[in-house]
Amino acid sequence: MLCPVCNGFNVYQGTCSSCGGELTDWGRSSDWTGPYAPYEPVFQNAVQSASSIQLEAVCCHVFYCAACDQSSEVFITQI
């Protein structure tokens, strides 16, 4: 599985939920947690649909808003 944002296939263009400013991708959140974090496996996220619960591989990214100095995490579905 590949993260489309990490691998440059797609660009995430989100807006800040607080002020509406443009978000900047600061990379995978796991890259911030330790020296070997980039080599750890990507976790599964449980997604509940109308009929069942499914697991999908996601890549958690940290996005930063310079306008209001806040960061947030966004889960990117892997392909």
N, C-alpha and C positions, 0 to 999 in steps of 0.2 A: 504494500500500500504506500502511496506517495501523497504528501501534502501538496496541493496545487499552489499554495502560497509560498511555501519554503522552496519549491523547485521552479518558481517563476512562471508557471503555466497561467495563473490568474493573479490579479491584484485585488486585494480586499479594499474597497472604498466605503468606509463607514463614517458615520457622524457621531459625535459625542452625545450621549443621552442627557447630559447636564446642560450643555450650552449650544449644541448643534455645530461645534467646530469640527474641522477635519482631523481624523485620527491618523497617526503615524505608526506603522508596524515596527515594534521593537524586537521581533523574533519570537521564537518558542519560549514559553514560560519556563520549561524545564532547563533551558540553557542558562538561566539565572540562578539555579539552585545549587550548583556544585561543579567541580572540575570534570566529573565523568557524566554529568547529566545529559549532554547531547547524544551519548551512546546508549542511553536507557531506552527500553522499548516504549512505543506509543501505546497509551491505554485505550480501553474500550469504553464507550459512552452508551449508557442505556437510553434508548429512545422509545417512548410509548406511542404507538399508533392507535387507531380506533379499535383494532381487533387484537393486537398482541404487543408484546415488548420485544424489541429487536436490539441487537448490539451492533454498533458501527464504530469503525476506527476514526478517531478524531485527533487533530493536532491543536493544542491549546496555545494561542498566541497572545502576547501582551501588546495592547495598543495604547498609545499615549495622545492626549489632547494638550497641545501647547497653550491653547487659549485659556483653559481653566486649570491647568496643571494637575490633571487627573489621569489615572491609567485604569484600564479594564481588561478583562480576559475575554477572548472570543474563541469558540470552538469551531475549527475548520474541518469539514468532513473530507476524509481522504478518498482518493480515487484509486 
